[in-house]
Amino acid sequence: MAPRTRRALFSATVFLATCAVAGSFINQRVAAQSATDESTLRDSLHQFTDVYSLVEQNYAEKLNSDKTDKAIYDGAIPGMLHVLDPHSNFYDPKAYAQMREDQHGKYYGVGMTIQPQPDATAKGGTKIVVLYPFEGTPSYKAGVHPGDVILSIDGKTTEGLDSAAVASMLKGPKGTHVSVTMSREGAPKLLVFDLIRDEIPRNSVDLAFMIRPGIGYIHVTNFMETTSREVGDALDKFGDINGLVIDLRGNPGGLLNEAVNMSDKFLQKGQIVVSQRGRAFPDQVYRAAHGSDTKYPIVVLVNRNTASAAEIVSGALQDHDRALIVGETTFGKGLVQTVFQITENTGLALTTYHYYTPSGRLIQRNYNNVSLYDYYYVRDSSTQPKDKSNLEVKLTDSGRTVYGGGGITPDEKIENPKTTRFQDSMLLHYAFFNFSKHYLATHTVSKDFVVDDNVMQQFKDFLKSQNPPIEYTDADMADKLDWVKESIKSELFTSQFGQLEGLKVRAMWDPQIAKAITFLPEAQALEDHSKDQKTTTASR
């Protein structure tokens, strides 16, 4: 066997052994396996090395280093972990670096979101387009606009590159320069920006404002190291309010301690936020360390993609009757991953605990005999249990019935509107995004801008002018007119005033948010009832 192959085989064997008994070497918290278990482990690893050796010697093509890495990092290790559960995962160097960046909530670069869009004239059939610059960043200050097309970076063309490769070129040490050449619709010549890289914060609270008089609205995108501080800052900015809507739709979760710290801002001191139970580590109970005396009603808006840490917050506020949960049943991700660093730049996220809400509900959804695809994507209403008699039944602090064993069931259901073929077509063709570029090439908009009949006619003319034309019917347009107008205004405001103003337009229109606000009186009644229960208990 060639030396390189032996090294790869040895590395794979050692790594798999490390994965199999990783917990045994972390702070010596796991007892040694029995002799029988160790013997079985050695036999399994020997079988793996035998299989790998046969593949290396007899595969139709020579295994170069890239294929070897793929076989191990994309095949053997993920395959082993996914047999255990859907969430244990291995991070190769690139994925590990991205995970750490996401957790920190910052990176060094120029501060823009980019994506590929179809372009028949470009190499590879796509071009790299700026969706929007983050407000206050080097890109924003330099005047980069949504819709600008990135042609080259430091003289190197972006043709044929994907957005990840272009993003990597834009990142770099703080204080370094990067030259970006762009084209812009309506501009007579190419634009060259000399940008100085800086620390780019990636806020998890991307929108927090008074959505109605006296009603605060906070949208939390994920849970990272700055989340609870951002939520606290938003609450301080609101001051005295009469109600609060917390939007956790699509929030995939993140750091456990940040979910606990966010919950602490709404619960009473000492109340349980979440508990976690596992085999290799002691059970842990997390409580509100400081507590809050806030009295206003809270509505938490969730959907089928609200997961993990976001479910911890939802479950804690529901179990303690502090908030009314509205929307859809959440994802049901209650497996806790501990990240073990394997080498300097790789890691293993291994499931070590299960989450339980304060009432004792298991958050995790059943994943036995379910494919990964079905687990993540096939979860429509037909897969939700209609008969709740077999579900785990628990009680909130005031005695309300709640159900466990598969996410957080909302107190009030708000359906997620299904999109029509017309809406899907508009989004697929980037109709609103591209129209905003076209419109702002010859117009400006003010904060009192209204999408009137004249703007609508220009939008229709724009759809017809595309090659090929973007098809629609008058009935399509009339049926979704409010959505069309909101989408046009949002994209125009994003380009003219920044991402924050565009997000506000969407939130002000969003039918689910509007429906959630109507449940604030019910949330107030829940708060009053819970307060009465505690007063009665204390007086006995």
Secondary structure as UniProt FT lines:
FT   HELIX           3..20
FT   HELIX           22..25
FT   TURN            27..28
FT   HELIX           35..58
FT   HELIX           65..69
FT   HELIX           70..76
FT   HELIX           77..84
FT   STRAND          89..91
FT   HELIX           93..104
FT   STRAND          106..109
FT   STRAND          112..118
FT   TURN            120..121
FT   HELIX           123..125
FT   STRAND          126..133
FT   TURN            135..136
FT   HELIX           138..142
FT   TURN            146..147
FT   STRAND          149..153
FT   TURN            154..155
FT   STRAND          156..157
FT   TURN            159..160
FT   HELIX           163..170
FT   TURN            174..175
FT   STRAND          177..183
FT   TURN            185..186
FT   STRAND          191..196
FT   STRAND          198..201
FT   STRAND          205..212
FT   TURN            213..214
FT   STRAND          215..220
FT   TURN            225..226
FT   HELIX           227..238
FT   STRAND          243..247
FT   TURN            249..250
FT   HELIX           256..264
FT   TURN            265..266
FT   TURN            269..270
FT   STRAND          272..277
FT   STRAND          284..287
FT   STRAND          298..302
FT   TURN            304..305
FT   HELIX           309..319
FT   TURN            320..321
FT   STRAND          324..327
FT   STRAND          335..343
FT   TURN            344..345
FT   STRAND          346..356
FT   TURN            358..359
FT   TURN            368..369
FT   HELIX           372..377
FT   HELIX           381..383
FT   HELIX           388..390
FT   STRAND          392..395
FT   TURN            397..398
FT   STRAND          401..404
FT   STRAND          412..413
FT   HELIX           421..428
FT   TURN            429..430
FT   HELIX           431..440
FT   TURN            441..442
FT   TURN            447..448
FT   HELIX           453..465
FT   HELIX           474..479
FT   HELIX           481..497
FT   HELIX           499..509
FT   HELIX           511..518
FT   HELIX           520..539
//
